[in-house]
């Protein structure tokens, strides 16, 4: 190879090596891999941030089955806020139930509120129906006392695998707790029909009375 050709080849190689890092940096800043977002929805409005939002259905979802909204709400402000409502597109407002020992759903200043899971606050859709289908990205709106509406689209998933203990079966309805009078009525036989244990007691009493009469 002549000296002129050798010099030309070296110059071309040097140019390629100098351009490669620049192109790599340009691709790195806007690379598609950097645009990947978490599977669970998240958004923020003012001092309120909502993360890990999901709509969770029964393991074997039916058209009339219930669903629950699971999320974590963070408050970076200096004032407590209450969660006043949670609505799901097409399914309406959820029944809100405070955490055990609490009277309201509060997102404390500098703290967080968890929706879903044992012992936490809950947002239940008793009859989500066909409006909530597994695999959908459903619009969910959280309304807070000061921030107002915080909306995002959350995936709809069945209560299986990691979500098994977060589904609607583990969330009692806000109106499901019976009163004392209802509990007493439920213990009494309905329509004059005795329970199996009640029938056995009556039979034993009748036998004892008959034996006493014969003696």
MDAnalysis code that builds the backbone (N, CA, C; Angstrom):
import MDAnalysis as mda
import numpy as np

u = mda.Universe.empty(645, n_residues=215, atom_resindex=np.repeat(np.arange(215), 3), trajectory=True)
u.add_TopologyAttr("name", ["N", "CA", "C"] * 215)
u.add_TopologyAttr("resid", np.arange(1, 216))
u.add_TopologyAttr("resname", ["UNK", "UNK", "UNK", "UNK", "UNK", "UNK", "UNK", "UNK", "UNK", "UNK", "UNK", "UNK", "UNK", "UNK", "UNK", "UNK", "UNK", "UNK", "UNK", "UNK", "UNK", "UNK", "UNK", "UNK", "UNK", "UNK", "UNK", "UNK", "UNK", "UNK", "UNK", "UNK", "UNK", "UNK", "UNK", "UNK", "UNK", "UNK", "UNK", "UNK", "UNK", "UNK", "UNK", "UNK", "UNK", "UNK", "UNK", "UNK", "UNK", "UNK", "UNK", "UNK", "UNK", "UNK", "UNK", "UNK", "UNK", "UNK", "UNK", "UNK", "UNK", "UNK", "UNK", "UNK", "UNK", "UNK", "UNK", "UNK", "UNK", "UNK", "UNK", "UNK", "UNK", "UNK", "UNK", "UNK", "UNK", "UNK", "UNK", "UNK", "UNK", "UNK", "UNK", "UNK", "UNK", "UNK", "UNK", "UNK", "UNK", "UNK", "UNK", "UNK", "UNK", "UNK", "UNK", "UNK", "UNK", "UNK", "UNK", "UNK", "UNK", "UNK", "UNK", "UNK", "UNK", "UNK", "UNK", "UNK", "UNK", "UNK", "UNK", "UNK", "UNK", "UNK", "UNK", "UNK", "UNK", "UNK", "UNK", "UNK", "UNK", "UNK", "UNK", "UNK", "UNK", "UNK", "UNK", "UNK", "UNK", "UNK", "UNK", "UNK", "UNK", "UNK", "UNK", "UNK", "UNK", "UNK", "UNK", "UNK", "UNK", "UNK", "UNK", "UNK", "UNK", "UNK", "UNK", "UNK", "UNK", "UNK", "UNK", "UNK", "UNK", "UNK", "UNK", "UNK", "UNK", "UNK", "UNK", "UNK", "UNK", "UNK", "UNK", "UNK", "UNK", "UNK", "UNK", "UNK", "UNK", "UNK", "UNK", "UNK", "UNK", "UNK", "UNK", "UNK", "UNK", "UNK", "UNK", "UNK", "UNK", "UNK", "UNK", "UNK", "UNK", "UNK", "UNK", "UNK", "UNK", "UNK", "UNK", "UNK", "UNK", "UNK", "UNK", "UNK", "UNK", "UNK", "UNK", "UNK", "UNK", "UNK", "UNK", "UNK", "UNK", "UNK", "UNK", "UNK", "UNK", "UNK", "UNK", "UNK", "UNK", "UNK", "UNK"])
u.atoms.positions = np.array([
    [0.866, -1.194, 0.000],
    [0.000, 0.000, 0.000],
    [0.891, 1.228, 0.000],
    [0.569, 2.221, -0.823],
    [1.367, 3.436, -0.895],
    [1.212, 4.249, 0.368],
    [2.174, 5.143, 0.594],
    [2.135, 5.964, 1.805],
    [0.939, 6.886, 1.804],
    [0.502, 7.363, 0.645],
    [-0.659, 8.267, 0.582],
    [-1.932, 7.530, 0.938],
    [-2.084, 6.295, 0.458],
    [-3.268, 5.509, 0.792],
    [-3.287, 5.162, 2.278],
    [-2.083, 4.855, 2.820],
    [-2.005, 4.514, 4.236],
    [-2.415, 5.698, 5.090],
    [-1.959, 6.909, 4.716],
    [-2.334, 8.099, 5.476],
    [-3.839, 8.363, 5.387],
    [-4.431, 8.097, 4.212],
    [-5.869, 8.307, 4.037],
    [-6.674, 7.346, 4.905],
    [-6.257, 6.098, 4.990],
    [-6.962, 5.102, 5.785],
    [-6.888, 5.458, 7.267],
    [-5.715, 5.926, 7.733],
    [-5.575, 6.308, 9.135],
    [-6.459, 7.501, 9.475],
    [-6.541, 8.449, 8.545],
    [-7.378, 9.635, 8.777],
    [-8.851, 9.256, 8.862],
    [-9.297, 8.341, 7.992],
    [-10.699, 7.897, 8.007],
    [-11.023, 7.166, 9.298],
    [-10.094, 6.340, 9.773],
    [-10.304, 5.609, 11.022],
    [-10.425, 6.567, 12.208],
    [-9.545, 7.579, 12.224],
    [-9.581, 8.554, 13.313],
    [-10.894, 9.317, 13.317],
    [-11.425, 9.635, 12.123],
    [-12.697, 10.354, 12.031],
    [-13.855, 9.520, 12.565],
    [-13.876, 8.233, 12.225],
    [-14.933, 7.342, 12.702],
    [-14.897, 7.222, 14.218],
    [-13.696, 7.074, 14.783],
    [-13.563, 6.923, 16.228],
    [-13.974, 8.188, 16.966],
    [-13.745, 9.352, 16.364],
    [-14.107, 10.606, 17.028],
    [-15.602, 10.859, 16.955],
    [-16.264, 10.414, 15.883],
    [-17.705, 10.637, 15.724],
    [-18.503, 9.659, 16.577],
    [-18.026, 8.437, 16.789],
    [-18.775, 7.401, 17.510],
    [-19.173, 7.827, 18.913],
    [-18.261, 8.392, 19.747],
    [-18.683, 8.809, 21.086],
    [-19.744, 9.888, 21.060],
    [-19.632, 10.814, 20.061],
    [-20.620, 11.878, 19.971],
    [-21.999, 11.328, 19.659],
    [-22.060, 10.374, 18.739],
    [-23.353, 9.792, 18.383],
    [-23.913, 8.989, 19.541],
    [-23.035, 8.325, 20.308],
    [-23.495, 7.545, 21.453],
    [-24.083, 8.464, 22.516],
    [-23.431, 9.639, 22.732],
    [-23.937, 10.576, 23.727],
    [-25.278, 11.149, 23.298],
    [-25.384, 11.447, 21.994],
    [-26.634, 12.011, 21.501],
    [-27.770, 11.024, 21.656],
    [-27.499, 9.742, 21.401],
    [-28.536, 8.721, 21.538],
    [-28.847, 8.476, 23.002],
    [-27.817, 8.612, 23.850],
    [-28.022, 8.321, 25.267],
    [-28.955, 9.296, 25.939],
    [-28.907, 10.577, 25.577],
    [-29.749, 11.578, 26.224],
    [-31.223, 11.381, 25.922],
    [-31.518, 10.925, 24.707],
    [-32.915, 10.746, 24.298],
    [-33.215, 9.291, 23.949],
    [-32.414, 8.378, 24.493],
    [-32.583, 6.971, 24.136],
    [-33.938, 6.460, 24.599],
    [-34.488, 5.540, 23.818],
    [-35.810, 4.981, 24.146],
    [-35.793, 4.283, 25.495],
    [-34.659, 3.688, 25.857],
    [-34.580, 2.963, 27.132],
    [-34.745, 3.897, 28.320],
    [-34.367, 5.199, 28.122],
    [-34.506, 6.154, 29.211],
    [-35.939, 6.646, 29.364],
    [-36.782, 6.360, 28.384],
    [-38.173, 6.806, 28.434],
    [-39.094, 5.761, 29.052],
    [-38.547, 4.622, 29.490],
    [-39.368, 3.569, 30.083],
    [-39.889, 4.028, 31.433],
    [-41.169, 3.887, 31.639],
    [-41.810, 4.290, 32.890],
    [-42.196, 3.052, 33.698],
    [-42.400, 3.203, 35.022],
    [-42.856, 2.072, 35.833],
    [-44.207, 1.580, 35.351],
    [-44.499, 0.292, 35.569],
    [-45.772, -0.279, 35.156],
    [-46.941, 0.368, 35.893],
    [-46.746, 0.708, 37.169],
    [-47.827, 1.271, 37.963],
    [-47.866, 2.783, 37.801],
    [-49.095, 3.313, 37.673],
    [-49.264, 4.724, 37.361],
    [-48.833, 5.618, 38.506],
    [-48.318, 6.809, 38.159],
    [-47.921, 7.801, 39.150],
    [-48.110, 9.186, 38.553],
    [-48.457, 10.150, 39.401],
    [-48.590, 11.535, 38.966],
    [-48.528, 12.427, 40.188],
    [-48.455, 13.746, 39.990],
    [-48.448, 14.682, 41.107],
    [-49.131, 15.977, 40.708],
    [-49.801, 16.578, 41.679],
    [-50.421, 17.896, 41.528],
    [-50.109, 18.672, 42.800],
    [-49.377, 19.768, 42.658],
    [-48.990, 20.540, 43.832],
    [-48.161, 19.701, 44.786],
    [-48.588, 19.656, 46.040],
    [-47.829, 18.931, 47.066],
    [-48.245, 17.464, 47.164],
    [-49.227, 17.064, 46.382],
    [-49.732, 15.686, 46.443],
    [-49.173, 14.863, 45.294],
    [-48.616, 13.717, 45.647],
    [-48.118, 12.764, 44.647],
    [-48.836, 11.432, 44.845],
    [-49.294, 10.846, 43.739],
    [-49.939, 9.538, 43.767],
    [-49.029, 8.547, 43.056],
    [-48.731, 7.444, 43.717],
    [-47.864, 6.421, 43.130],
    [-48.515, 5.045, 43.250],
    [-48.068, 4.142, 42.374],
    [-48.485, 2.735, 42.402],
    [-50.006, 2.579, 42.355],
    [-50.652, 3.386, 41.532],
    [-52.113, 3.317, 41.422],
    [-52.534, 2.146, 40.540],
    [-53.469, 1.347, 41.055],
    [-53.999, 0.195, 40.335],
    [-55.483, 0.048, 40.651],
    [-56.215, -0.524, 39.722],
    [-57.581, -0.972, 39.986],
    [-57.526, -2.496, 39.989],
    [-57.904, -3.112, 41.109],
    [-57.725, -4.554, 41.276],
    [-59.080, -5.235, 41.351],
    [-59.286, -6.240, 40.506],
    [-60.539, -6.982, 40.458],
    [-60.402, -8.323, 41.162],
    [-61.509, -9.058, 41.223],
    [-61.468, -10.410, 41.772],
    [-60.555, -11.293, 40.918],
    [-60.010, -12.378, 41.494],
    [-59.134, -13.265, 40.703],
    [-59.808, -13.785, 39.435],
    [-61.083, -14.131, 39.543],
    [-61.850, -14.543, 38.375],
    [-62.939, -13.506, 38.161],
    [-62.602, -12.487, 37.396],
    [-63.471, -11.317, 37.269],
    [-64.754, -11.664, 36.520],
    [-65.871, -11.217, 37.092],
    [-67.168, -11.354, 36.442],
    [-67.694, -9.966, 36.110],
    [-68.671, -9.905, 35.194],
    [-69.190, -8.615, 34.754],
    [-69.761, -7.788, 35.890],
    [-70.280, -8.450, 36.926],
    [-70.887, -7.729, 38.037],
    [-69.994, -7.714, 39.269],
    [-68.766, -8.153, 39.124],
    [-67.883, -8.293, 40.271],
    [-67.364, -6.972, 40.798],
    [-66.909, -6.955, 42.046],
    [-66.362, -5.737, 42.658],
    [-64.920, -5.488, 42.229],
    [-64.424, -4.327, 42.600],
    [-63.024, -3.980, 42.358],
    [-62.601, -3.010, 43.452],
    [-61.309, -2.865, 43.610],
    [-60.797, -1.937, 44.616],
    [-59.676, -1.105, 44.007],
    [-59.504, 0.099, 44.509],
    [-58.433, 0.976, 44.041],
    [-57.300, 0.921, 45.048],
    [-56.108, 0.648, 44.558],
    [-54.922, 0.595, 45.405],
    [-53.966, 1.709, 44.973],
    [-53.417, 2.442, 45.927],
    [-52.487, 3.529, 45.619],
    [-51.826, 4.012, 46.901],
    [-50.760, 4.775, 46.736],
    [-50.132, 5.466, 47.852],
    [-50.105, 6.955, 47.537],
    [-50.625, 7.765, 48.464],
    [-50.679, 9.210, 48.289],
    [-49.680, 9.865, 49.243],
    [-48.807, 10.707, 48.708],
    [-47.795, 11.408, 49.496],
    [-48.147, 12.891, 49.574],
    [-47.879, 13.485, 50.726],
    [-48.148, 14.899, 50.949],
    [-46.853, 15.583, 51.382],
    [-46.271, 16.389, 50.499],
    [-45.025, 17.080, 50.823],
    [-45.279, 18.468, 51.414],
    [-46.552, 18.806, 51.632],
    [-46.883, 20.100, 52.180],
    [-46.791, 20.136, 53.691],
    [-47.199, 21.271, 54.255],
    [-47.113, 21.464, 55.702],
    [-48.463, 21.336, 56.389],
    [-49.505, 20.970, 55.626],
    [-50.853, 20.859, 56.173],
    [-51.448, 19.503, 55.824],
    [-52.086, 18.867, 56.793],
    [-52.788, 17.607, 56.525],
    [-53.892, 17.833, 55.501],
    [-54.152, 16.820, 54.680],
    [-55.270, 16.861, 53.747],
    [-56.076, 15.572, 53.891],
    [-57.366, 15.672, 53.629],
    [-58.207, 14.481, 53.652],
    [-58.517, 14.039, 52.236],
    [-58.606, 12.736, 52.062],
    [-59.031, 12.178, 50.777],
    [-60.552, 12.089, 50.818],
    [-61.215, 12.927, 50.003],
    [-62.669, 13.039, 50.065],
    [-63.386, 12.071, 49.138],
    [-62.774, 11.727, 48.011],
    [-63.432, 10.794, 47.095],
    [-62.419, 10.168, 46.148],
    [-62.791, 8.989, 45.652],
    [-62.033, 8.299, 44.614],
    [-63.043, 7.811, 43.586],
    [-62.905, 8.235, 42.358],
    [-63.831, 7.815, 41.306],
    [-63.067, 7.118, 40.190],
    [-63.723, 6.134, 39.591],
    [-63.139, 5.369, 38.496],
    [-64.035, 5.541, 37.275],
    [-63.432, 5.846, 36.166],
    [-64.161, 6.091, 34.931],
    [-65.133, 4.950, 34.608],
    [-66.396, 5.295, 34.461],
    [-67.404, 4.309, 34.108],
    [-67.975, 3.543, 35.274],
    [-67.304, 3.560, 36.422],
    [-67.758, 2.784, 37.581],
    [-68.212, 3.665, 38.732],
    [-68.020, 4.970, 38.629],
    [-68.499, 5.884, 39.657],
    [-67.572, 5.996, 40.853],
    [-68.150, 6.481, 41.958],
    [-67.375, 6.738, 43.174],
    [-67.205, 5.472, 43.997],
    [-66.034, 5.329, 44.584],
    [-65.750, 4.181, 45.448],
    [-66.243, 4.446, 46.858],
    [-66.520, 3.371, 47.581],
    [-66.856, 3.466, 49.000],
    [-65.549, 3.563, 49.787],
    [-65.363, 4.685, 50.469],
    [-64.127, 4.895, 51.218],
    [-64.279, 4.419, 52.650],
    [-63.264, 3.741, 53.135],
    [-63.271, 3.236, 54.510],
    [-61.913, 3.534, 55.126],
    [-61.890, 4.252, 56.263],
    [-60.600, 4.592, 56.896],
    [-59.860, 3.342, 57.382],
    [-58.603, 3.533, 57.670],
    [-57.795, 2.450, 58.230],
    [-58.296, 2.109, 59.621],
    [-57.913, 0.954, 60.101],
    [-58.329, 0.511, 61.428],
    [-57.929, 1.544, 62.480],
    [-58.896, 1.940, 63.294],
    [-58.634, 2.905, 64.351],
    [-58.683, 4.358, 63.913],
    [-58.986, 4.622, 62.625],
    [-59.052, 5.985, 62.117],
    [-60.491, 6.352, 61.782],
    [-60.794, 7.659, 61.836],
    [-62.146, 8.123, 61.515],
    [-62.234, 8.743, 60.129],
    [-61.087, 9.162, 59.569],
    [-61.058, 9.786, 58.246],
    [-59.843, 9.285, 57.476],
    [-59.873, 9.502, 56.156],
    [-58.731, 9.166, 55.317],
    [-57.863, 10.410, 55.195],
    [-56.802, 10.465, 55.991],
    [-55.940, 11.642, 56.069],
    [-54.605, 11.354, 55.398],
    [-54.184, 12.309, 54.553],
    [-52.827, 12.280, 54.007],
    [-52.035, 13.288, 54.835],
    [-51.276, 12.834, 55.826],
    [-50.630, 13.762, 56.763],
    [-49.533, 14.587, 56.103],
    [-49.320, 15.776, 56.628],
    [-48.240, 16.633, 56.134],
    [-46.912, 15.914, 56.287],
    [-46.163, 15.845, 55.204],
    [-44.874, 15.160, 55.234],
    [-44.984, 13.655, 55.316],
    [-46.187, 13.114, 55.128],
    [-46.393, 11.665, 55.239],
    [-47.163, 11.104, 54.064],
    [-47.780, 9.941, 54.269],
    [-48.455, 9.267, 53.174],
    [-49.696, 8.524, 53.663],
    [-50.557, 8.199, 52.724],
    [-51.757, 7.401, 52.971],
    [-51.741, 6.236, 52.000],
    [-51.909, 5.018, 52.525],
    [-51.933, 3.822, 51.682],
    [-53.375, 3.360, 51.524],
    [-53.782, 3.152, 50.292],
    [-55.091, 2.579, 49.985],
    [-54.893, 1.125, 49.590],
    [-55.594, 0.218, 50.274],
    [-55.488, -1.194, 49.946],
    [-54.553, -1.930, 50.885],
    [-54.798, -3.222, 51.021],
    [-53.961, -4.031, 51.900],
    [-54.533, -4.108, 53.298],
    [-54.192, -5.148, 54.010],
    [-54.728, -5.409, 55.339],
    [-54.405, -4.284, 56.317],
    [-55.445, -3.784, 57.016],
    [-55.267, -2.763, 58.017],
    [-55.188, -1.348, 57.487],
    [-55.159, -1.170, 56.148],
    [-55.058, 0.154, 55.555],
    [-56.431, 0.682, 55.152],
    [-56.469, 1.942, 54.788],
    [-57.701, 2.511, 54.235],
    [-58.038, 1.800, 52.925],
    [-59.306, 1.885, 52.511],
    [-59.709, 1.186, 51.292],
    [-60.678, 2.019, 50.472],
    [-60.696, 1.736, 49.180],
    [-61.626, 2.362, 48.237],
    [-62.233, 1.248, 47.405],
    [-63.478, 0.883, 47.719],
    [-64.117, -0.291, 47.132],
    [-65.189, 0.109, 46.131],
    [-65.185, -0.554, 44.986],
    [-66.247, -0.432, 43.984],
    [-67.067, -1.716, 44.070],
    [-68.198, -1.712, 44.782],
    [-68.935, -2.952, 45.046],
    [-69.410, -3.670, 43.789],
    [-69.790, -2.900, 42.781],
    [-70.281, -3.513, 41.537],
    [-69.661, -2.773, 40.368],
    [-68.388, -3.058, 40.122],
    [-67.669, -2.357, 39.059],
    [-68.254, -2.661, 37.690],
    [-68.737, -3.900, 37.517],
    [-69.399, -4.274, 36.272],
    [-68.477, -4.293, 35.073],
    [-69.066, -4.154, 33.893],
    [-68.313, -4.237, 32.651],
    [-67.419, -3.024, 32.442],
    [-67.642, -1.959, 33.217],
    [-66.841, -0.744, 33.050],
    [-65.390, -0.949, 33.455],
    [-65.130, -1.961, 34.271],
    [-63.763, -2.234, 34.737],
    [-63.363, -3.626, 34.267],
    [-62.471, -3.681, 33.321],
    [-62.044, -4.951, 32.743],
    [-60.540, -5.097, 32.876],
    [-60.104, -6.308, 33.226],
    [-58.674, -6.585, 33.352],
    [-57.949, -6.218, 32.063],
    [-56.817, -5.563, 32.222],
    [-56.020, -5.165, 31.068],
    [-56.272, -3.740, 30.624],
    [-57.359, -3.121, 31.085],
    [-57.642, -1.732, 30.738],
    [-56.696, -0.779, 31.455],
    [-56.600, 0.429, 30.934],
    [-55.970, 1.541, 31.639],
    [-57.107, 2.496, 31.976],
    [-57.538, 2.476, 33.226],
    [-58.762, 3.156, 33.645],
    [-58.436, 4.517, 34.286],
    [-59.232, 5.532, 33.931],
    [-59.041, 6.842, 34.525],
    [-59.524, 6.829, 35.972],
    [-58.637, 7.214, 36.896],
    [-58.963, 7.271, 38.321],
    [-58.707, 8.686, 38.809],
    [-59.667, 9.238, 39.568],
    [-59.532, 10.600, 40.078],
    [-59.617, 10.608, 41.601],
    [-58.577, 11.139, 42.233],
    [-58.535, 11.290, 43.685],
    [-58.834, 12.756, 43.997],
    [-59.807, 13.005, 44.868],
    [-60.154, 14.381, 45.234],
    [-59.753, 14.632, 46.684],
    [-58.903, 15.651, 46.872],
    [-58.393, 15.964, 48.213],
    [-58.919, 17.305, 48.688],
    [-58.904, 17.496, 50.000],
    [-59.544, 18.654, 50.616],
    [-58.967, 19.983, 50.142],
    [-57.662, 20.069, 49.898],
    [-57.056, 21.324, 49.474],
    [-56.567, 21.291, 48.034],
    [-55.924, 20.215, 47.639],
    [-55.368, 20.129, 46.289],
    [-56.456, 19.984, 45.243],
    [-57.574, 19.369, 45.610],
    [-58.633, 19.121, 44.632],
    [-58.397, 17.822, 43.896],
    [-58.693, 17.806, 42.595],
    [-58.631, 16.565, 41.820],
    [-57.216, 16.255, 41.349],
    [-56.852, 14.988, 41.528],
    [-55.590, 14.458, 41.009],
    [-55.955, 13.228, 40.191],
    [-55.802, 13.305, 38.885],
    [-56.234, 12.211, 38.016],
    [-55.091, 11.546, 37.285],
    [-55.271, 10.280, 36.979],
    [-54.293, 9.507, 36.216],
    [-54.967, 8.247, 35.685],
    [-54.319, 7.569, 34.770],
    [-54.835, 6.309, 34.243],
    [-54.092, 5.166, 34.928],
    [-54.861, 4.256, 35.518],
    [-54.283, 3.143, 36.274],
    [-54.645, 1.823, 35.601],
    [-53.725, 0.893, 35.599],
    [-53.981, -0.417, 35.020],
    [-54.981, -1.198, 35.869],
    [-55.793, -2.010, 35.192],
    [-56.740, -2.903, 35.863],
    [-56.136, -4.297, 35.863],
    [-55.960, -4.870, 37.060],
    [-55.321, -6.179, 37.182],
    [-56.149, -7.057, 38.116],
    [-56.107, -8.373, 37.940],
    [-56.813, -9.273, 38.862],
    [-56.016, -9.479, 40.142],
    [-56.710, -9.864, 41.209],
    [-56.081, -10.069, 42.518],
    [-55.387, -11.432, 42.563],
    [-54.307, -11.564, 41.819],
    [-53.516, -12.793, 41.804],
    [-52.053, -12.417, 42.022],
    [-51.242, -13.413, 42.350],
    [-49.808, -13.228, 42.543],
    [-49.547, -12.130, 43.571],
    [-48.787, -11.095, 43.203],
    [-48.423, -10.045, 44.156],
    [-49.619, -9.241, 44.633],
    [-50.717, -9.286, 43.893],
    [-51.900, -8.491, 44.249],
    [-52.965, -9.313, 44.972],
    [-52.655, -10.542, 45.328],
    [-53.654, -11.438, 45.916],
    [-54.259, -10.877, 47.191],
    [-53.460, -10.224, 48.029],
    [-53.965, -9.723, 49.310],
    [-54.445, -8.275, 49.223],
    [-54.534, -7.740, 48.004],
    [-54.960, -6.351, 47.821],
    [-56.296, -6.259, 47.097],
    [-56.904, -7.393, 46.802],
    [-58.127, -7.404, 46.009],
    [-59.372, -7.077, 46.799],
    [-60.515, -6.981, 46.105],
    [-61.773, -6.602, 46.757],
    [-62.269, -7.594, 47.790],
    [-61.879, -8.864, 47.702],
    [-62.328, -9.849, 48.688],
    [-61.774, -9.548, 50.070],
    [-60.649, -8.820, 50.139],
    [-60.022, -8.492, 51.414],
    [-60.447, -7.125, 51.936],
    [-61.385, -6.477, 51.232],
    [-61.836, -5.149, 51.629],
    [-63.305, -5.200, 52.006],
    [-63.652, -5.057, 53.292],
    [-65.057, -5.037, 53.682],
    [-65.731, -3.775, 53.184],
    [-66.977, -3.892, 52.753],
    [-67.728, -2.726, 52.312],
    [-67.925, -1.773, 53.462],
    [-67.975, -0.474, 53.157],
    [-68.153, 0.537, 54.196],
    [-69.479, 0.372, 54.910],
    [-70.456, -0.264, 54.240],
    [-71.774, -0.464, 54.844],
    [-72.021, -1.908, 55.215],
    [-70.947, -2.709, 55.239],
    [-71.109, -4.147, 55.443],
    [-71.144, -4.532, 56.912],
    [-70.724, -3.636, 57.809],
    [-70.710, -3.961, 59.230],
    [-72.116, -3.898, 59.786],
    [-72.716, -5.007, 60.268],
    [-74.096, -4.993, 60.748],
    [-74.215, -4.289, 62.076],
    [-75.387, -3.706, 62.308],
    [-75.645, -3.075, 63.598],
    [-75.940, -4.147, 64.628],
    [-76.042, -3.745, 65.906],
    [-76.289, -4.710, 66.976],
    [-77.638, -5.378, 66.796],
    [-78.656, -4.591, 66.372],
    [-79.984, -5.171, 66.185],
    [-80.001, -6.142, 65.027],
    [-79.258, -5.795, 63.938],
    [-79.198, -6.705, 62.791],
    [-78.504, -7.993, 63.167],
    [-77.453, -7.887, 64.007],
    [-76.740, -9.089, 64.429],
    [-77.651, -9.987, 65.248],
    [-78.483, -9.376, 66.141],
    [-79.389, -10.162, 66.968],
    [-80.441, -10.843, 66.109],
    [-80.948, -10.112, 65.088],
    [-81.953, -10.696, 64.225],
    [-81.389, -11.847, 63.408],
    [-80.112, -11.698, 63.005],
    [-79.513, -12.745, 62.188],
    [-79.324, -14.031, 62.966],
    [-79.291, -13.926, 64.319],
    [-79.130, -15.121, 65.140],
    [-80.448, -15.856, 65.344],
    [-81.595, -15.159, 65.078],
    [-82.899, -15.781, 65.250],
    [-83.303, -16.506, 63.983],
    [-83.993, -17.671, 64.084],
    [-84.430, -18.385, 62.894],
    [-85.406, -17.538, 62.101],
    [-85.273, -17.528, 60.794],
    [-86.167, -16.763, 59.932],
    [-87.318, -17.633, 59.478],
    [-88.527, -17.037, 59.447],
    [-89.693, -17.742, 58.919],
    [-90.049, -18.985, 59.696],
    [-89.700, -19.073, 61.000],
    [-90.075, -20.220, 61.821],
    [-89.241, -21.451, 61.563],
    [-88.231, -21.348, 60.691],
    [-87.394, -22.508, 60.399],
    [-86.202, -22.506, 61.324],
    [-86.032, -23.545, 62.098],
    [-84.951, -23.606, 63.056],
    [-83.681, -24.101, 62.392],
    [-82.564, -23.668, 62.980],
    [-81.288, -24.168, 62.501],
    [-81.129, -25.611, 62.932],
    [-80.213, -26.365, 62.314],
    [-80.004, -27.765, 62.710],
    [-79.704, -27.911, 64.189],
    [-78.909, -27.010, 64.788],
    [-78.601, -27.117, 66.210],
    [-79.845, -26.846, 67.037],
    [-80.736, -25.936, 66.611],
    [-81.963, -25.649, 67.332],
    [-82.911, -26.823, 67.304],
    [-83.025, -27.533, 66.194],
    [-83.888, -28.705, 66.076],
    [-83.423, -29.814, 66.999],
    [-82.133, -29.989, 67.133],
    [-81.592, -31.038, 67.992],
    [-81.931, -30.749, 69.446],
    [-81.840, -29.480, 69.847],
    [-82.152, -29.112, 71.225],
    [-83.619, -29.349, 71.530],
    [-84.521, -29.018, 70.574],
    [-85.951, -29.211, 70.771],
    [-86.280, -30.687, 70.897],
    [-85.665, -31.528, 70.100],
    [-85.910, -32.964, 70.139],
    [-85.478, -33.554, 71.482],
    [-84.323, -33.084, 72.004],
    [-83.800, -33.570, 73.265],
    [-84.767, -33.179, 74.389],
    [-85.313, -31.967, 74.372],
    [-86.245, -31.515, 75.397],
    [-87.525, -32.335, 75.376],
    [-88.056, -32.636, 74.160],
    [-89.278, -33.420, 74.034],
    [-89.070, -34.813, 74.575],
    [-87.933, -35.424, 74.322],
    [-87.645, -36.765, 74.799],
    [-87.579, -36.787, 76.322],
    [-86.968, -35.754, 76.896],
    [-86.852, -35.695, 78.344],
    [-88.219, -35.554, 78.987],
    [-89.122, -34.753, 78.395],
    [-90.472, -34.563, 78.944],
    [-91.261, -35.860, 78.881],
    [-91.146, -36.604, 77.770],
    [-91.867, -37.869, 77.609],
    [-91.398, -38.877, 78.652],
    [-90.112, -38.930, 78.908],
    [-89.575, -39.889, 79.886],
    [-90.096, -39.557, 81.293],
    [-90.179, -38.257, 81.595],
    [-90.662, -37.848, 82.904],
    [-92.126, -38.198, 83.088],
    [-92.947, -38.086, 82.019],
    [-94.374, -38.413, 82.098],
    [-94.593, -39.897, 82.332],
    [-93.811, -40.745, 81.689],
    [-93.969, -42.194, 81.813],
    [-93.623, -42.670, 83.208],
    [-92.626, -42.001, 83.830],
    [-92.226, -42.403, 85.162],
    [-93.250, -41.934, 86.202],
])
